[in-house]
């Protein structure tokens, strides 16, 4: 299954194996000065990427519809022990910004 955001720019895929999922956070708009509203998914160490983001242990979805879809998909991945892949396009407040989510079956 692949979920696509309305806008996709040049980027790369990063992978999150089930055993490397550390936590996820849902952040409300204006809750923190260092993070925008979104779904933040944390790797136990860091995602392998060529992007120059300082906080490579997180990927973040910030588009409202994708936040809901990505959260539902994350819950499925956790319950079924599936590997997830994220298409990332750049940085958002130094976090890796994701636009697409895919399961590896």
C-alpha positions in Angstrom: 0.0 0.0 0.0 1.3 3.5 -0.8 -0.2 6.8 0.4 0.6 9.8 -1.6 0.6 13.5 -0.5 -0.8 16.0 -3.0 2.6 17.5 -3.7 5.7 15.3 -4.3 9.1 16.8 -5.0 12.5 15.1 -5.7 13.6 13.1 -2.7 14.6 9.6 -1.5 13.2 6.6 0.3 14.1 5.8 4.0 13.2 2.6 5.8 11.9 1.9 9.3 12.0 -1.8 10.3 9.5 -2.7 13.1 12.3 -3.3 15.6 13.6 0.2 15.0 10.4 2.1 15.9 11.1 3.9 19.1 8.1 6.2 19.5 5.7 8.5 17.7 4.4 11.9 18.6 1.4 13.9 17.5 2.1 17.6 17.9 -0.6 20.3 17.9 -0.1 23.6 16.1 1.8 26.2 18.2 2.5 23.6 21.0 6.3 24.0 20.7 8.6 26.5 19.1 10.9 23.9 17.7 8.4 21.7 15.9 5.5 22.3 13.6 2.1 20.5 13.8 2.4 17.0 12.6 3.0 13.3 13.2 6.6 12.6 14.2 7.9 9.0 13.9 11.1 8.2 15.7 13.8 5.7 14.8 15.9 4.1 17.6 19.0 5.5 16.1 18.8 7.6 12.8 17.3 7.2 9.4 19.9 6.7 6.6 19.5 9.7 4.3 21.6 12.1 2.2 19.4 15.0 3.5 21.2 17.6 5.7 18.5 17.6 8.4 20.0 17.9 11.9 17.3 15.6 13.5 17.7 12.5 11.4 16.1 10.2 14.1 12.6 11.5 13.1 10.4 11.7 10.0 7.5 14.0 10.1 4.2 14.4 8.2 2.8 17.9 8.3 0.0 18.0 5.8 -3.3 17.5 7.7 -4.8 14.7 5.6 -1.5 12.9 5.5 -1.1 13.1 9.3 -4.4 11.2 9.8 -3.6 8.7 7.1 0.0 8.2 8.3 -1.2 7.7 11.9 -3.7 5.0 10.8 -1.0 3.3 8.7 1.5 3.5 11.5 -1.0 1.7 13.8 -1.5 -1.0 11.2 2.3 -1.4 10.8 2.8 -1.7 14.5 0.0 -4.3 14.9 1.1 -6.4 11.9 4.9 -6.0 12.5 5.4 -4.5 9.0 8.4 -2.5 7.6 7.5 1.0 6.6 9.2 3.2 4.0 8.9 6.9 3.7 9.6 9.1 0.7 11.3 12.2 2.1 11.9 15.5 0.3 13.7 17.8 2.6 13.8 19.2 6.1 11.0 20.8 8.3 12.6 22.6 11.3 15.5 20.2 10.9 13.3 17.1 11.0 13.1 14.8 7.9 9.9 15.8 6.0 8.0 12.8 4.6 5.5 13.0 1.7 4.7 9.3 1.0 4.3 6.2 3.2 4.7 2.6 1.9 4.5 -0.9 3.6 7.0 -3.6 2.7 5.1 -6.9 2.7 
